[in-house]
Amino acid sequence: MGKPIIYGTDGSPAVRAVLLTAHAIGLDYEFREISLQKNEHKTEEYLKKNPQHTIPTLEDDGKYIWDSHAIITYLVGKYAKDDALYPKDLYKRAVIDQRLHFESSVLSPRMIRMFGFGPSNKDPQALESAKTAIVEAYEFLEKFIGSNQYFAGDSLTVADLSILATFSTVINFVPAEQGKFPQISSWLDRLTKLPYYQKANGEGLEKIKAFIKKMSSCFQLFREHRRKVLHFGFNMGKPIIYGMDRGPTVRAVLLTAHAIGLDYELHEIDPHKNETKTEEFLKKNPQHTIPTLEDDGKCIWDSHAISTYLVSKYAKDDSLYPKDLYKRAVVDQRLHFESSVLSPRMFAFGAARKSTDPQVLENARTSVLEAYDFLEKFLGGNEYLAGDSLTVADFSILATFSTMISFVPAEQEKFPGLCNWLNRLTQLPYYQKANGDGLQRFMEHIKKLASQ
């Protein structure tokens, strides 16, 4: 079927993450330049490959995968000589998945936010806030690496390659001081010595630095990303899920747990009472987010990483997260869409409701409707978001989508596939307990806040 084809432009960190992985495994690939400035990603031909019109996109054996994280794990699974870059060990893999979702949901969005500050946007308070958010991301990275040489332990993984592409870009806006961040500074120095670094990341990085300098402000050259990451703990009984079922991400995990018949404990942790910032909880999850899973003395966070881990370890079969590399890559893409597009737009709409400028709210509403449109296209003629069978991608998106439509309805006429999909999933025998009850509590909480 020919060589795998990578579509993109190497100025993009997401594309460079794929190129780094391809070089690390010695992949013989073809690279086809796609210019976003020339709208080449919105041609009819490209939209057939990737209806979300993002880069990178991988074409392999007549199939298409997009989202850098989904692509790199697929490439390692199919073409690498061993599993060192993405271990089959379930816990190690979950930690890597956490790091990948941190890149997509925290680090990359905070970098993209910086690109908006140019001649047309000189709000010093907003700029300082953006810089502070990036420094906080550096602090998380410093904690994640700890005394290890790499982000998921003592060996190089795709987590390092994904974060490297973004981190090496963002430090051009907000430097990471050696004195304050010694671990990630040493890590960066270590990775720049990789034999393929210059070809796979350095050259593209120089192009984007030159472009930024020339244009003085950068806008939509990149894409993607949203949510959480790591390990620790001490429990050898039932798996424990920490969180509140009002939260969509917690409900996504509960849906998965019920689907596989998991016997678990739910320990309520209320972020509004700062219960995520106690010394005890921070030992489990230094990013202080929910949900967090404690299982066999280890802790994992980020709902997507937790869900895939639970299915891989406890499910009777792999139907919810298929072992087939292409099917899994499609599920992974949908999960990263939830974390990097759908969920951030839900939060952005919530923030826009507080604005006195009606245009801000309208822009946020339009952005949410665009996300619905992508989901409609993802479904196509299928019953579920990754094909003809239920997967964790459906659970993740269900928890968020069922929350969003309370604020921005999805009309049956405009989104028939999506509405039918939602109706189908609300018929699941565990829907009410795993999602419906928590959703109701969330809506009551919102009404209470609005009345104050």
C-alpha atoms as one frame of an Amber mdcrd trajectory, in Angstrom:
protein
   0.000   0.000   0.000   3.038   2.317  -0.066   4.673   4.383   2.626   2.648
   6.015   5.419   1.933   9.662   4.509   2.058  12.469   7.071   0.154  15.609
   6.078   1.064  18.881   7.777   3.629  21.629   8.126   6.634  21.189  10.382
   6.127  24.601  11.941   3.320  23.011  13.941   4.304  21.419  17.278   1.657
  18.730  16.771   3.194  17.774  13.432   6.699  17.803  14.924   5.569  15.411
  17.659   4.627  12.939  14.917   7.893  13.514  13.044   9.882  12.933  16.248
   8.065   9.639  16.777   8.513   8.597  13.152  12.269   9.203  13.359  12.523
   7.501  16.754  11.118   4.255  15.329  12.970   4.555  12.023   9.774   4.855
   9.970  10.098   5.216   6.210   7.359   7.791   5.543   6.322  10.416   3.034
   5.700  14.011   4.159   3.201  16.168   2.298   3.110  19.867   3.073  -0.305
  21.301   3.907  -0.414  25.091   4.231  -3.017  26.401   6.660  -2.412  29.946
   5.452  -3.460  28.872   1.957  -6.456  26.954   3.347  -5.154  23.701   1.897
  -6.634  21.883   4.894 -10.127  22.970   3.808 -10.054  21.636   0.278 -12.673
  19.050  -0.666  -9.930  16.441  -1.061  -8.436  17.062   2.398 -11.829  17.211
   4.128 -12.531  13.682   2.885  -9.419  12.573   4.769 -10.096  14.644   7.901
 -13.476  16.413   8.351 -12.058  18.289  11.351  -9.568  19.870   8.886  -6.620
  19.780  11.298  -2.969  18.823  11.018  -1.285  16.406  11.318  -3.208  13.717
   9.480  -1.774  10.272   8.812  -2.682   8.167   5.776  -1.741   4.509   6.176
  -2.997   1.529   4.180  -5.899   3.567   2.830  -7.052   4.690   6.288  -6.828
   8.128   7.903  -6.025   9.117  11.476  -5.725  12.599  12.918  -4.713  14.116
  16.262  -0.986  13.871  16.939  -1.462  11.790  20.106  -3.599   9.194  18.349
  -1.122   9.077  15.466   2.031   8.589  17.539   0.621   5.780  19.666  -0.675
   4.105  16.507   2.699   4.372  14.762   4.549   2.872  17.713   1.987   0.099
  18.059   2.219  -0.824  14.389   5.782  -0.039  13.315   8.148   0.107  16.320
  10.492  -2.831  16.972   9.411  -2.954  20.610   6.993  -1.213  22.975   9.578
   0.961  24.786   8.065   4.226  23.528   4.532   3.158  24.503   4.715   0.182
  26.877   2.042  -2.513  26.974   2.241  -2.515  30.774  -1.143  -1.035  31.742
   0.042   1.277  34.501   3.012   2.593  32.534   0.756   3.181  29.545  -1.795
   5.006  31.691   0.899   7.375  32.982   1.944   8.111  29.393  -1.679   8.677
  28.410  -2.004  11.122  31.287   0.998  13.057  30.011  -0.391  13.096  26.475
  -3.685  14.515  27.673  -1.827  17.081  29.772  -0.082  18.232  26.595  -3.349
  18.364  24.658  -5.529  19.953  27.333  -3.174  22.156  29.357   0.221  22.876
  27.808  -0.809  23.342  24.178  -3.920  25.489  24.813  -1.893  27.767  27.054
   0.715  28.130  24.317  -1.970  28.914  21.723  -3.403  31.547  24.024  -0.061
  33.366  23.889  -0.249  33.585  20.095  -3.110  36.080  20.348  -0.965  38.779
  21.910   0.260  41.068  19.162  -0.385  44.557  17.834  -4.162  44.080  18.001
  -4.168  42.750  21.551  -1.988  44.579  24.026  -4.025  44.045  27.183  -1.210
  43.853  29.775  -3.391  42.144  32.378  -4.510  39.455  29.955  -0.925  38.931
  28.788   0.319  38.572  32.340  -2.461  36.095  33.079  -1.471  34.031  30.041
   2.172  34.007  31.118   1.223  32.973  34.654  -0.810  30.061  33.260   2.190
  28.867  31.259   4.509  29.092  34.249   1.992  27.029  36.220   2.135  24.409
  33.449   5.940  24.377  33.789   5.525  23.803  37.523   3.321  20.777  36.857
   5.906  19.416  34.412   8.660  19.877  36.975   6.610  17.843  39.468   5.750
  15.162  36.921   9.364  14.488  36.027  10.472  14.446  39.676  13.834  12.705
  39.933  13.326  10.766  36.699  15.082  11.478  33.433  11.889  11.406  31.386
   8.236  12.296  31.858   6.944   8.772  32.336   9.907   7.219  34.121  13.522
   6.443  33.300  13.094   5.774  29.581  12.046   7.848  26.599   8.384   7.545
  25.559   5.954   9.251  23.206   4.967  11.475  26.146   8.403  13.104  25.968
   8.209  13.560  22.211   4.750  15.145  22.370   5.667  17.518  25.185   9.058
  18.300  23.631   7.513  19.657  20.427   5.241  22.028  22.358   7.615  22.928
  25.186  10.462  23.803  22.809   8.034  26.216  21.130   6.413  27.826  24.145
   9.715  28.677  25.868  10.277  31.196  23.088   7.398  33.171  24.597   7.867
  32.384  28.278  11.367  31.110  29.154  11.697  28.318  31.719  14.442  29.483
  34.043  17.084  26.867  34.883  17.114  27.907  38.534  13.365  27.541  38.916
  12.880  24.507  36.676  16.121  22.492  36.851  14.537  19.129  36.005  12.721
  20.143  32.837  15.713  22.234  31.772  17.960  19.154  32.069  15.306  17.084
  30.312  15.200  19.527  27.399  18.982  19.518  27.121  18.933  15.711  27.111
  16.354  15.512  24.318  18.008  18.090  22.086  20.927  15.628  21.892  18.769
  12.941  20.253  20.328  12.117  16.845  17.094  12.962  15.030  16.166  16.070
  17.063  17.337  18.655  14.552  15.681  17.026  11.566  12.416  16.155  13.299
  11.965  19.186  15.569  14.784  21.729  15.310  14.288  22.685  11.668  10.530
  23.172  11.994  11.013  25.058  15.236  13.375  27.511  13.527  10.776  28.103
  10.818   8.057  28.918  13.299  10.385  31.169  15.311  11.220  33.061  12.125
   7.539  33.290  11.242   6.624  34.579  14.705   9.365  37.163  14.532   8.286
  38.282  11.074   4.583  38.485  11.848   5.033  39.671  15.464   1.913  37.757
  16.375   0.888  34.199  15.647  -2.670  33.029  15.320  -4.029  29.778  13.895
  -1.000  27.770  12.864  -1.639  25.067  15.363  -4.606  23.235  16.833  -5.889
  20.930  19.581  -5.997  20.164  23.234  -7.610  19.890  27.171  -7.149  18.066
  30.684  -4.888  16.071  33.327  -1.868  13.535  34.591   0.484  10.931  37.109
   0.759   8.327  40.009   1.079   7.527  43.731  -1.114   6.162  46.503  -1.692
   3.181  48.764  -4.702   0.931  48.407  -4.975  -2.759  47.614  -8.785  -3.171
  47.826 -11.410  -1.965  45.387 -10.387   0.720  42.892 -11.214   4.134  44.330
 -12.502   6.974  42.174 -12.011  10.412  43.720 -14.276  13.199  42.524 -17.828
  14.561  42.364 -20.374  13.168  39.946 -21.466  16.688  39.056 -18.342  16.903
  36.912 -18.544  15.576  33.327 -15.054  14.053  33.511 -15.964  12.112  36.648
 -19.176  10.936  35.000 -17.205   9.704  31.990 -15.244   7.424  34.319 -18.397
   6.287  36.123 -20.005   5.386  32.788 -16.982   3.270  31.934 -16.912   1.644
  35.360 -20.588   0.674  35.111 -20.211  -0.541  31.541 -17.538  -3.055  32.565
 -19.268  -4.003  35.827 -16.455  -2.649  37.999 -16.795  -2.954  41.772 -15.416
   0.423  42.905 -15.627   3.005  45.669 -16.464   6.655  44.989 -14.827   9.059
  47.433 -16.327  12.522  47.115 -13.746  15.269  46.675 -15.056  18.828  46.349
 -12.698  21.227  44.531 -14.840  24.182  45.662 -13.864  23.355  49.246 -10.197
  22.991  48.226 -10.288  19.293  49.065  -8.133  18.669  45.979  -5.368  20.770
  47.519  -4.911  18.969  50.800  -1.491  17.474  51.445  -2.963  13.966  51.274
  -4.631  14.503  47.886  -1.628  16.286  46.393   0.454  13.182  47.105  -1.965
  11.241  44.930  -2.258  13.890  42.226   0.064  16.932  42.223  -2.052  18.496
  39.479  -4.937  18.504  42.018  -7.657  17.556  39.515 -10.605  15.184  39.490
 -11.228  12.424  38.709  -8.308  10.563  40.205  -8.169   6.766  40.334  -6.386
   4.808  43.057  -5.789   1.184  42.136  -3.410  -1.331  43.709  -1.402   1.399
  45.440  -1.033   3.514  42.288  -2.816   6.683  41.257  -3.856   7.832  37.787
  -5.668  10.970  36.728  -7.274  12.430  33.613 -10.626  10.841  32.782  -9.452
   9.597  29.392  -6.386   7.837  30.791  -8.477   6.347  33.605 -11.195   5.027
  31.285  -8.791   3.321  28.889  -6.824   1.872  31.819  -9.957   0.459  33.469
 -11.142  -1.202  30.264  -7.691  -2.631  29.539  -7.363  -4.056  33.046 -10.885
  -5.014  34.107 -13.165  -5.429  31.071 -14.061  -8.925  29.871 -13.120  -8.018
  26.306 -11.654  -5.112  24.327 -14.865  -3.911  22.659 -14.893  -0.601  24.540
 -11.243   0.088  23.630 -10.260  -2.212  20.762  -6.782  -3.660  20.444  -6.997
  -3.258  16.659  -4.534  -0.424  16.025  -6.652   1.562  13.583  -9.863   1.232
  15.608  -7.975   2.247  18.752  -6.460   5.257  16.978  -9.933   6.436  15.991
 -11.113   6.082  19.604  -8.012   7.969  20.794  -8.706  10.780  18.325 -12.263
  11.126  19.652 -10.956  11.197  23.235  -8.502  13.957  22.392 -11.270  15.830
  20.573 -13.248  15.774  23.805 -10.294  16.977  25.843  -8.986  19.594  23.433
 -12.086  20.904  21.644 -15.432  19.936  23.167 -14.692  20.395  26.852 -12.707
  23.672  26.491 -15.550  25.131  24.436 -17.990  24.167  27.164 -15.870  26.004
  29.728 -15.422  28.977  27.374 -19.190  29.243  26.962 -19.619  29.172  30.736
 -17.150  32.036  31.073 -18.797  33.964  28.219 -22.158  33.897  30.022 -20.638
  36.244  32.571 -19.565  38.758  29.941 -21.479  42.011  29.442 -20.562  41.955
  25.752 -23.242  39.998  23.820 -20.786  39.328  20.991 -18.550  37.347  23.339
 -21.440  35.040  24.201 -22.464  34.711  20.559 -18.902  33.795  19.533 -18.773
  31.139  22.260 -22.144  29.748  21.128 -20.946  29.570  17.514 -17.822  27.732
  18.669 -19.925  25.154  20.541 -22.169  24.625  17.512 -19.090  24.083  15.357
 -18.007  21.326  17.783 -21.467  19.739  17.408 -21.025  19.906  13.641 -17.725
  18.029  13.886 -19.398  15.343  16.022 -22.172  14.992  13.460 -19.524  14.394
  10.804 -17.605  11.938  12.997 -20.754   9.866  13.431 -21.464   9.775   9.706
 -23.838   6.887   9.208 -22.622   4.983  12.264 -24.490   4.434  15.493 -21.522
   5.372  17.658 -18.719   7.908  17.474 -15.965   5.452  16.584 -17.939   3.007
  14.463 -20.790   0.568  14.917 -20.082  -0.390  18.517 -19.995   1.446  21.820
 -16.544   2.611  23.044 -15.046   4.779  25.755 -15.098   7.614  23.202 -18.893
   7.619  23.463 -18.791   7.750  27.266 -16.300  10.606  27.355 -18.222  12.712
  24.860 -21.626  11.736  26.307 -20.747  13.120  29.741 -19.680  16.472  28.285
 -22.272  16.735  25.502 -25.191  15.940  27.828 -24.003  18.844  29.978 -23.468
  21.304  27.125 -26.896  20.898  25.522 -28.480  22.393  28.634 -26.825  25.661
  27.600 -26.561  25.303  23.820 -29.222  22.912  22.511 -28.455  20.630  19.572
 -31.458  20.786  17.245 -32.700  17.455  15.884 -33.123  18.926  12.406 -29.570
  20.234  12.242 -27.835  17.392  14.107 -29.972  14.274  13.529 -27.139  11.764
  13.901 -25.961  13.338  17.146 -29.456  13.554  18.626 -30.196   9.927  17.750
 -26.844   8.924  19.270 -27.721  10.756  22.506 -31.135   9.115  22.665 -29.524
   5.715  22.097 -27.051   6.210  24.962 -29.657   7.465  27.424 -31.288   4.024
  27.052 -28.218   2.292  28.520 -29.249   0.471  31.735 -26.613   2.302  33.783
 -27.044   5.754  32.197 -29.128   7.286  34.979 -26.895   6.154  37.832 -23.594
   6.865  36.083 -24.500  10.115  34.294 -28.119  11.221  34.754 -28.057  11.656
  38.540 -24.809  13.633  38.504 -26.006  15.742  35.579 -29.115  16.651  37.544
 -26.991  17.660  40.526 -24.819  19.762  38.231 -27.854  21.639  36.878 -29.172
  22.246  40.396 -25.739  23.587  41.370 -25.738  25.965  38.380 -29.230  27.240
  39.262 -28.148  27.817  42.831 -25.101  29.802  41.748 -27.204  31.868  39.333
 -29.635  32.821  42.093 -26.900  34.056  44.430
